[in-house]
């Protein structure tokens, strides 16, 4: 597209335009990759501007012009956007949309929207509801607005679409203060097999190699399943598990050599030097995963506050809840649940180790089953790929993505995106706070749309009341004062 004289001061990167194609039809497109050119200034050929400079005169500007690449969205048809199948004729007129005419209405007819087009608060961006359970990834460095986008747009969108929401709040500060109810990590019951996994990792498999028969682990597992230890004090719980496991090993020792039986007891004692009262206390919670799900369905949204816990404990709680959801789907139950996972690389890093392997695998399994049984997995991550990003097998399952300002280490991923959609890597590295490229299955546009959203200024200061964040995501009537637009000229 070549701009008329003076229009370079009006048309901006990501402006929406309509091409009046002389070959037929109106084509919706986005301006990307604008540049100014002057035929007089070329390094590979004679430049008359040099001669003018030597004489102190200004060269002619008749060969100066400004252009934009046009990323085609589609032809505006009677039923919305259709694929453009005609050559766009040269000299076709291009017109820019302004605030009075909303081009979002051409994308699709939908009751669901996510934010607004970046520079126009009145242009609400529609969403394809049927692809919500194809899973969502939200990417951006610290300060890009991931948590704001999730709190103000994604969670209300999920609620309006009929999903109950379970939020795994890793830091306990992004969601727990804003939504009720919030359950502390220590209150959630972790199933016995997951507790055993944690103890095994803590004690290096109770002193055995993975391939060896492990009588100590079997005794501890039986003790966990047999003894009533939850709801007790940490001292009582640890002693009950230890004494019951010791009794089992003593009973089994009569069938083996004396030295072998003594070795079992020694390894049990060594293991429980590491399985301290503090370690046992992590798993004394009594709220079952089914109660978590029931509460989420009753209230619309439930937050697990994971702030007061070690990483392995957090992973164990998540794994226990995820296993329960997986079992329900394996029994052909439709969930209509959205699982929002903050700090995604903590659960599914680039190269998972220990319990991370279990949580990575189960996220992949949840994604595979969720498309059929109404589970939407929403993963937030500071990085997209590599050491700062999500596991590649997990990321392949996120069919809708919101990409904000990225980390320089993700430049290679940015270049892949740039090659497909004319979005420069520099743009992704410098996006303002609260700006995200929306792409994937939920987006009715075949090319990414730059969106933004509005937040309450009081929330940015941390003084907003919790009642402003209702469980169904509805807005508080009359509370329009103090809103700040998270968008502007670029």
WOJOWO-V499353 format. One record per residue. RES is the residue in one small letter. OMEGA is omega as a letter, one per 40 degrees, with the letter a starting at -180 (none if undefined). D_FIRST is the distance of its C-alpha to the first C-alpha in Angstrom with 1 decimal. Layout:
RES:OMEGA:D_FIRST ; RES:OMEGA:D_FIRST
This chain:
x:i:0.0 ; x:a:3.8 ; x:i:6.5 ; x:i:9.7 ; x:i:12.7 ; x:a:14.2 ; x:i:11.6 ; x:i:11.5 ; x:a:14.9 ; x:a:14.0 ; x:a:11.1 ; x:i:12.5 ; x:a:12.5 ; x:i:13.4 ; x:i:12.4 ; x:a:12.6 ; x:i:10.5 ; x:i:11.4 ; x:i:9.6 ; x:a:12.2 ; x:i:12.5 ; x:i:14.4 ; x:i:16.3 ; x:i:17.6 ; x:i:17.2 ; x:a:15.0 ; x:i:13.1 ; x:a:13.2 ; x:i:10.8 ; x:i:10.7 ; x:i:8.5 ; x:i:10.1 ; x:i:10.7 ; x:i:9.3 ; x:i:10.7 ; x:a:11.8 ; x:i:12.8 ; x:a:15.6 ; x:i:16.8 ; x:a:20.2 ; x:i:20.6 ; x:a:21.0 ; x:a:24.0 ; x:a:24.4 ; x:a:24.8 ; x:i:26.5 ; x:i:25.2 ; x:i:26.5 ; x:i:25.9 ; x:i:29.0 ; x:i:31.1 ; x:a:30.0 ; x:a:30.8 ; x:a:34.3 ; x:a:35.0 ; x:i:33.9 ; x:i:31.1 ; x:i:27.4 ; x:i:25.0 ; x:i:22.6 ; x:a:19.2 ; x:a:17.7 ; x:i:15.8 ; x:i:14.3 ; x:a:10.6 ; x:a:8.4 ; x:i:5.4 ; x:i:5.2 ; x:i:6.3 ; x:i:6.8 ; x:a:10.6 ; x:i:11.9 ; x:i:15.1 ; x:i:16.2 ; x:i:17.0 ; x:a:18.9 ; x:a:22.3 ; x:a:25.7 ; x:i:26.8 ; x:a:23.7 ; x:i:20.9 ; x:i:21.3 ; x:i:19.8 ; x:a:17.1 ; x:a:18.8 ; x:i:16.9 ; x:i:14.4 ; x:a:11.1 ; x:i:11.5 ; x:a:9.3 ; x:i:9.1 ; x:a:9.3 ; x:i:9.3 ; x:a:7.7 ; x:a:10.6 ; x:i:11.6 ; x:i:15.1 ; x:a:17.8 ; x:a:21.4 ; x:a:22.9 ; x:a:21.1 ; x:a:21.5 ; x:i:19.1 ; x:a:21.6 ; x:a:23.9 ; x:a:21.8 ; x:i:22.2 ; x:i:26.0 ; x:a:29.2 ; x:i:31.1 ; x:a:33.7 ; x:i:32.7 ; x:i:30.0 ; x:i:29.3 ; x:i:28.3 ; x:i:25.2 ; x:a:21.5 ; x:a:21.3 ; x:a:20.8 ; x:a:22.3 ; x:i:26.0 ; x:a:26.1 ; x:i:23.7 ; x:a:26.2 ; x:a:24.9 ; x:a:26.9 ; x:i:28.9 ; x:a:30.3 ; x:a:34.0 ; x:a:35.2 ; x:i:33.7 ; x:a:35.2 ; x:i:38.1 ; x:i:35.8 ; x:a:36.0 ; x:i:33.8 ; x:i:33.1 ; x:a:32.3 ; x:i:31.4 ; x:a:31.2 ; x:i:33.4 ; x:a:36.1 ; x:i:34.7 ; x:i:31.4 ; x:a:32.8 ; x:a:33.9 ; x:i:37.2 ; x:i:35.7 ; x:a:33.1 ; x:a:36.0 ; x:a:38.5 ; x:a:36.4 ; x:a:34.0 ; x:a:35.0 ; x:i:38.7 ; x:i:38.5 ; x:i:36.0 ; x:i:38.6 ; x:a:41.4 ; x:i:39.7 ; x:i:39.0 ; x:i:42.8 ; x:i:43.1 ; x:a:45.9 ; x:i:44.8 ; x:a:46.7 ; x:i:45.4 ; x:a:46.6 ; x:a:46.3 ; x:a:47.0 ; x:a:47.5 ; x:a:48.9 ; x:a:46.9 ; x:a:43.5 ; x:a:44.8 ; x:i:48.6 ; x:a:48.8 ; x:a:46.4 ; x:i:47.6 ; x:e:51.1 ; x:i:52.9 ; x:a:52.6 ; x:i:55.1 ; x:a:56.1 ; x:a:55.8 ; x:a:59.5 ; x:a:60.2 ; x:i:58.5 ; x:i:60.8 ; x:a:59.8 ; x:a:61.3 ; x:a:64.1 ; x:i:62.4 ; x:i:59.6 ; x:i:62.2 ; x:i:63.9 ; x:i:60.6 ; x:i:60.3 ; x:i:64.0 ; x:i:63.6 ; x:a:60.8 ; x:a:62.7 ; x:a:65.8 ; x:i:64.3 ; x:i:65.3 ; x:i:68.8 ; x:a:69.7 ; x:i:69.0 ; x:a:66.6 ; x:a:64.1 ; x:a:65.8 ; x:i:69.3 ; x:a:71.1 ; x:a:70.9 ; x:a:73.9 ; x:i:73.1 ; x:i:69.6 ; x:i:71.3 ; x:i:73.9 ; x:i:71.4 ; x:i:69.3 ; x:i:72.4 ; x:i:73.4 ; x:a:70.0 ; x:a:70.3 ; x:a:74.0 ; x:i:74.6 ; x:a:73.7 ; x:i:72.0 ; x:a:69.1 ; x:i:70.0 ; x:i:72.6 ; x:i:72.6 ; x:a:70.9 ; x:a:74.4 ; x:a:75.8 ; x:a:72.8 ; x:a:72.8 ; x:i:76.6 ; x:a:76.5 ; x:a:73.9 ; x:a:75.7 ; x:a:79.2 ; x:i:78.2 ; x:i:76.4 ; x:i:79.4 ; x:i:81.8 ; x:a:79.8 ; x:i:79.9 ; x:i:83.6 ; x:a:84.3 ; x:a:82.4 ; x:a:84.0 ; x:a:87.3 ; x:a:85.8 ; x:i:84.8 ; x:a:86.5 ; x:a:87.4 ; x:i:85.2 ; x:i:82.1 ; x:i:82.8 ; x:i:83.2 ; x:i:79.8 ; x:a:78.1 ; x:i:79.6 ; x:a:78.7 ; x:i:75.1 ; x:i:75.0 ; x:i:76.5 ; x:a:74.0 ; x:a:71.1 ; x:i:72.3 ; x:i:72.5 ; x:i:68.7 ; x:a:68.4 ; x:i:69.5 ; x:i:69.9 ; x:i:66.5 ; x:i:64.9 ; x:a:66.7 ; x:i:65.9 ; x:a:62.2 ; x:i:63.0 ; x:i:65.5 ; x:a:63.0 ; x:i:64.0 ; x:a:60.9 ; x:i:60.2 ; x:i:56.7 ; x:i:57.5 ; x:i:58.3 ; x:a:54.9 ; x:i:53.2 ; x:i:55.5 ; x:i:54.8 ; x:i:51.0 ; x:a:51.3 ; x:a:53.7 ; x:a:51.7 ; x:i:48.2 ; x:i:47.4 ; x:i:49.6 ; x:i:49.0 ; x:i:50.9 ; x:a:51.5 ; x:a:51.6 ; x:a:52.1 ; x:i:55.8 ; x:i:56.0 ; x:a:55.6 ; x:a:52.8 ; x:i:55.0 ; x:i:56.3 ; x:i:52.8 ; x:a:51.9 ; x:i:55.2 ; x:i:54.6 ; x:a:51.1 ; x:a:52.5 ; x:i:55.3 ; x:a:53.0 ; x:i:50.5 ; x:i:53.4 ; x:i:54.6 ; x:i:51.3 ; x:i:51.2 ; x:i:54.7 ; x:a:53.8 ; x:i:50.9 ; x:i:53.1 ; x:i:55.4 ; x:i:52.7 ; x:i:52.2 ; x:a:48.9 ; x:a:48.3 ; x:a:45.4 ; x:i:45.3 ; x:i:42.5 ; x:a:43.6 ; x:a:41.6 ; x:i:42.3 ; x:a:41.6 ; x:a:41.5 ; x:a:40.8 ; x:i:41.5 ; x:a:45.1 ; x:a:45.7 ; x:a:43.5 ; x:a:42.9 ; x:i:41.5 ; x:a:45.1 ; x:i:47.4 ; x:i:51.1 ; x:a:54.1 ; x:i:53.4 ; x:i:49.7 ; x:a:50.0 ; x:a:51.5 ; x:i:48.9 ; x:a:46.1 ; x:a:47.6 ; x:i:48.3 ; x:i:44.7 ; x:a:43.6 ; x:i:46.2 ; x:i:45.3 ; x:a:41.7 ; x:a:42.9 ; x:a:45.3 ; x:a:43.3 ; x:a:40.8 ; x:a:43.8 ; x:i:45.9 ; x:i:43.7 ; x:i:43.4 ; x:i:40.1 ; x:i:40.1 ; x:a:38.0 ; x:i:37.9 ; x:a:36.8 ; x:i:36.4 ; x:i:35.4 ; x:a:34.3 ; x:a:32.6 ; x:i:34.3 ; x:a:37.1 ; x:a:39.9 ; x:a:38.3 ; x:a:36.8 ; x:i:38.0 ; x:a:39.9 ; x:a:37.5 ; x:i:39.5 ; x:a:39.2 ; x:i:35.4 ; x:a:34.8 ; x:a:36.3 ; x:a:33.9 ; x:i:31.4 ; x:a:29.7 ; x:i:28.6 ; x:a:27.8 ; x:i:26.6 ; x:i:27.0 ; x:a:27.4 ; x:i:28.8 ; x:i:31.5 ; x:i:30.8 ; x:i:33.0 ; x:a:30.4 ; x:i:27.8 ; x:i:28.2 ; x:i:27.5 ; x:i:24.4 ; x:i:23.1 ; x:i:23.7 ; x:a:21.7 ; x:a:18.9 ; x:a:18.9 ; x:a:18.6 ; x:a:16.0 ; x:i:13.9 ; x:a:16.3 ; x:i:17.7 ; x:i:21.5 ; x:i:21.7 ; x:a:20.2 ; x:i:23.0 ; x:a:25.5 ; x:i:24.8 ; x:i:24.1 ; x:i:26.2 ; x:i:29.3 ; x:i:28.8 ; x:a:25.3 ; x:i:25.0 ; x:a:22.5 ; x:a:24.0 ; x:i:23.8 ; x:a:26.2 ; x:a:28.4 ; x:a:28.8 ; x:i:25.1 ; x:i:24.1 ; x:i:20.5 ; x:i:20.0 ; x:a:17.9 ; x:i:19.4 ; x:i:19.2 ; x:a:20.0 ; x:i:23.1 ; x:a:25.7 ; x:a:29.1 ; x:i:31.8 ; x:a:35.2 ; x:a:38.3 ; x:i:39.1 ; x:i:42.7 ; x:i:41.8 ; x:i:40.2 ; x:i:43.6 ; x:a:45.5 ; x:a:47.5 ; x:a:46.2 ; x:a:48.8 ; x:a:48.7 ; x:i:48.9 ; x:a:45.3 ; x:a:44.4 ; x:a:46.0 ; x:a:46.4 ; x:i:44.3 ; x:a:41.3 ; x:a:41.7 ; x:i:40.8 ; x:a:43.7 ; x:i:44.0 ; x:a:43.6 ; x:a:42.6 ; x:a:39.3 ; x:i:40.4 ; x:i:39.3 ; x:a:36.1 ; x:i:33.5 ; x:i:29.8 ; x:i:28.7 ; x:i:25.1 ; x:a:23.4 ; x:i:20.6 ; x:none:19.4
